Amino acid sequence: MPAEVKQEQSPSNQTSLAMMQEPQEVVEETVTIEEDPGTPTSHVSVVTSEDGTTRRTETKVTKMVKTVTTRTVRQVPLGPDGLPVPEGSSPLGSYTDSIDRRYMKNGERFITPQATSTLTRSYNNYSDSYNDTPDTQFRHYTLHDGYGDMPDNYGSLSRGVNYRPYRPYMPTGGYRPENSYTLPIRKDDYGHVAQPQVPMGSSTVDLNRSQPERFQPEPYGLEDDRRSLGPEDEEPYDLEPDYSTANRRTLPGRTIREPLRNGPRVRGYEDPIEAELIDERHPYIHGMYPAPLAQPERGSMASLDRMGGRRSPSIDSIRKDPRWRDPDLPEVIAMLGHPIDPVKSNAAAYLQHLCYENDKIKKDVRQLKGIPVLVSLLDHPKAEVHRKACGALRNISYGKDHDNKVAIKSCDGIPALIRLLRKTNDMEVRELITGTLWNLSSYEPLKMVIINHGLQTMTNEVIIPHSGWEHEPNEDSKPRDAEWTTVFKNTSGCLRNVSSDGAEARRRLRECEGLVDALLHALQSAVGKKDMDNKSVENCVCIMRNLSYHVHKEVPGAEKFQDPSALQAPGSAGTQRKKKDDAGCFGGKKAKEEWFNQGRKNGEHDKNYDTLDLPKRTEPTKGFELLYQPEVVRLYLSLLTESQNYNTLEAAAGALQNLSAGQWTWSNYIRATVRKEKGLPILVELLRSDSDKVVRAVAIALRNLSIDRRNKDLIGSYAMRDLVSNLPSGQQRPAKNLEEDTVVAILNTIHEIITDSSENARSLITAQAIDKLVAINRTSQSARETKAASHVLQTVWSYKELRNALTKDGWNKTHFQPIAAGTPKGSKSCKPGYDDTTLPLMEKSQGHRGCSGGDMIPMDELGPDGYSTIDQRDKDSKYKSSDISSDLQEREPLKNDTNRKHYIRSNRPTVSLVDACDVKPQPVDSWV
Amino acid sequence: MSFIPGQPVTAVVQRIEILKLRDGDNLILGFSIGGGIDQDPSQNPFSEDKADKGIYVTRVSEGGPAEVAGLRVGDKIMQVNGWDMTMVTHDQARKRLTKKKEDVVRLLISRKSLEEVVRQSMMQR
């Protein structure tokens, strides 16, 4: 019944709302890796914004130069093992790994102690011996000049000495000083020493690779390179024709050739080669970023360190050679296609860094067609390559520029990410993948794509395993708790976003095998562990809330449970039960139960909410059915009681709101179960929350819950004061200063509560609400508030029995009429079909209710439309829009009236909010 | 042990005969029951199937007639003096157990451990 649909939170609203509120990428997790000058260590700072519905993570690597250095140093001890490897690339590989570990972690535990310590040590040594300050850099060079001649001295230097060259850079932190360093002399020295010693095969590869990248603005630099590299360098670089820097072009050529050239020379030359490598790396190092080339450097460094003691001084001098610049964007993108894997991965890592919080670069990357390349790297077999590519994509996908997200999608990035998720077991990679998907999921048009490609995979690969839920628990396996991992958080965030994409999305998620079960399990374990303030829980609740939206219309077989006639009349227990039997399965038992019920003594018991008989299940409930089983009520109530997270509170209240909407069997159960589980006091308590949206969600939930007659009585008696206290009084708003939406929601709830209940209307008057209502009606700047208040007032006035009291208080009819004249606000904005002016005419007397026929019709029309409209609208607008909801509100009471009125006052106990009757009439446990 | 309403129940049961203890006007069995079709079955800590609304023994007083007779906490009462107890309200069960004119109640109870014993012995054979 459309009419019944009260306000449900449309999931889309919620989600999108969240997104809107915190613009798409609300939460930003930033990992910044920096090294500070003094201590060459890397820092990771994580910035998380509270609100974050949508949470994005970016990793930033700052000042790579230093980072690189650090690693290198660190590597030193490790180096010997890795380096000897015959293949040039292998050292690189190891390097990469360590780097990845460091910063990919995104900084949470970012600094590796070893690295730091090592680095520091060397650094210190260096400082001590040389007493260097950035200013003295030149001095070093001077020394270098002397180098060639005095190898011995250098050799004696500690390992730290080897690093010395870097030192100046690190403290400075800037790029420029380095350039100034450039001294031709060094090169020469190096050249002399190094050149003859051509590297062994393995190192050659590295060397080659690195060399091309190096850019030397200064005249001298080139010469050196040439020398060592040979003429072949000149060959054009395939990938980046644009970048004609001579060095660059040479890349491919060298790579290939060098090995050949050097091949014969093999072993003996290791040291020099390495030195050369180092030299070449420099450019990247200088860049401060983990430039693509940085990797090779590491390898070389390591070897360098190894050799350090005995090495010839030339290395130092080589390193000092500053004539490098950072690769620019097209170069970096071109490097993504470089044949050597470490270059690829370094380029990707560098890109990730560049893109961090830099929308311009992201855009440039997109326009330079970097995104398809990165996506293609996702399928790369080498872990560090796809990891870094994924990291870059995550940063690129973050931000308001949806074109970046679309670009990832249009080169089939989403299936690629999902493929990788299926393939990899690396936690970091999974975090990156899911983080990227989360980012992508914030853009509406991509939601369905993500669902189509990744829903089941994300569920199977992440949600289910991390939730602790098991399909078929073994006898001996203990129930596991959920693990709140980053992967789970990211994935649930992604699903949370996609779950707001309308009915089809909801259907897909509901029917996704194991998803609902796992989410519920996770939430239950959160409640069990009293750990429910975290983001993962918030995401899970939000998904549940969204999936609960319109559940009474959308789940398969929902029609069976639609029971219009019986539903509105909770009093007519017998009929309802029979209806149920017809619908279902449990015929035999039902009859018996009914017999028992009849056998039960008196009229008290015929309010069937006391003995709510849920359909018996022949097999355990699973899948989407779990969404609306009364058992979930307790879960949500626990969350509402325990959680401190406003978003979680809002979502849990929203879930109850959604479940208690509509007129099907299950929403009846839910409404009664909330009462039985003593949920009403919990909800009322939350009306005092400081959070606007929590108050709003709770108010709307209470409204839906009051479809149940007994709930309405209870809420009217015990929640009225809290509801009223949330209303603005006269000019000044209450301390909380609630938003318009919230005020309207509260007014609508009050309206619902006093409809058909003069008792409740009386308690409204007692709660001093008339003052406020009249004030809102007359002075509010908001048309929606005015209108909602006016509806409440009209309803109050419609109870003739109350008019006396009202008149005594000094009110008269005009106070309760809509302010037609002078205030254009009220009805103008309303839908044409629904006009307020008719309201004053209707009197809410018993007689009036009888004539519901006429009223029903409009309701039916409006109901569904209103709903769908809301649904749509909400995607953009924040909440349900006022007009519509108020329309619904007005009508709704009428629809229910027909059935309700008969039994209404028959048994109206002096109820306490925790209904005594509900609490179980009999002792739960009695001695015999 | 769970059952499906309307379906025959197969259960391993044990007969327990409790002689009520007279205490003035009161007859005491020395145990307490929980459950019933009017109760929330999910709160029953003893049932295996949380939808089971049967009557369960929740407490047994030390040295009381029930303990002497071998009744244990967690037993599910299937019958009392021949009356079915699997589909009754809590109050009905209580009344059935506390008839003033009956000095003896004969219970048919099922117990998880019993089922296991039977299952094991069957497997051994």
Chai-1 contact restraints between the chains, C-beta under 6 A:
chainA,res_idxA,chainB,res_idxB,connection_type,confidence,min_distance_angstrom,max_distance_angstrom,comment,restraint_id
A,G588,B,G6,contact,1.0,0.0,6.0,A-B,restraint_1
A,K589,B,P5,contact,1.0,0.0,6.0,A-B,restraint_2
A,K589,B,G6,contact,1.0,0.0,6.0,A-B,restraint_3
A,K592,B,M87,contact,1.0,0.0,6.0,A-B,restraint_4
A,T611,B,D38,contact,1.0,0.0,6.0,A-B,restraint_5
A,K616,B,P5,contact,1.0,0.0,6.0,A-B,restraint_6
A,R617,B,A51,contact,1.0,0.0,6.0,A-B,restraint_7
A,T618,B,I4,contact,1.0,0.0,6.0,A-B,restraint_8
A,Q922,B,H90,contact,1.0,0.0,6.0,A-B,restraint_9
A,Q922,B,D91,contact,1.0,0.0,6.0,A-B,restraint_10
A,V924,B,G34,contact,1.0,0.0,6.0,A-B,restraint_11
A,D925,B,S32,contact,1.0,0.0,6.0,A-B,restraint_12
A,D925,B,G34,contact,1.0,0.0,6.0,A-B,restraint_13
A,D925,B,T58,contact,1.0,0.0,6.0,A-B,restraint_14
A,S926,B,S32,contact,1.0,0.0,6.0,A-B,restraint_15
A,S926,B,R94,contact,1.0,0.0,6.0,A-B,restraint_16
A,W927,B,S32,contact,1.0,0.0,6.0,A-B,restraint_17
A,V928,B,L29,contact,1.0,0.0,6.0,A-B,restraint_18
A,V928,B,R94,contact,1.0,0.0,6.0,A-B,restraint_19
A,V928,B,L97,contact,1.0,0.0,6.0,A-B,restraint_20
A,V928,B,T98,contact,1.0,0.0,6.0,A-B,restraint_21
